[in-house]
Amino acid sequence: DIQMTQSPSTLSASVGDRVTITCRASQSISSWLAWYQQKPGKAPKLLIYKASSLESGVPSRFSGSGSGTEFTLTISSLQPDDFATYYCQQYNRGTFGQGTKVEIK
Amino acid sequence: EVQLVQSGAEVKKPGESLKISCKGSGYSFTSYWIGWVRQMPGKGLEWMGIIYPGDSDTRYSPSFQGQVTISADKSISTAYLQWSSLKASDTAMYYCARRGKYYDFWSGPGPFDYWGQGTLVTVSS
């Protein structure tokens, strides 16, 4: 089984901060990686697919990078609407990371 | 507008059976895979399985193989997730989600571009 490990588990940040979340795979997954945002009581929302492709309608402050075993999601300037939990998913096998909660500092 | 509308919350006793549904609209239901994702209380997301309504090709996560059954009725654009004997540990929110067409080949269960609103299943004696 391919394991996905996100870091950090929780991140405290302020509006306007640049935020980076990391997702590491236990073995190479090429670019089979997506990022989702989930707010409390809501379904997840797709942000990034193919590791770095921005889903239609998603603000350009979100970006993804990486390939192989290490990936990052970056929010260039954190907005009030961005406080949420973020999950990576290696979709070749379906496995999700454990999540990173972005909270207000 | 693409929509996935799930059936309502359920409260069941251990040992009971259950079938929850996910109705797709606004797109060609038979042309997209539909997956199911579990989220236990306060926990992360877990992919359970996925079905292609066009031919009912179904694939399961090893963790859920034999524990649930996924099916679809393309005549009414609806996918299902069912249990034959519920356990307390099945208490969770269950989401259906559409696998987007980002590849011309099977690349795996994802990415999921549209999601249902979730069905909360509570199993308690």
Interface residues (C-beta under 8 A of the other chain):
Chain A: D1 W32 A34 Y36 Q38 A43 P44 K45 L46 Y49 K50 S53 E55 Y87 Q89 Y91 N92 R93 G94 T95 F96 G97 Q98 G99
Chain B: G35 V37 G44 L45 E46 W47 I50 S61 P62 Y95 A97 G100 Y102 S107 G108 P109 G110 P111 F112 D113 W115 G116 Q117 G118
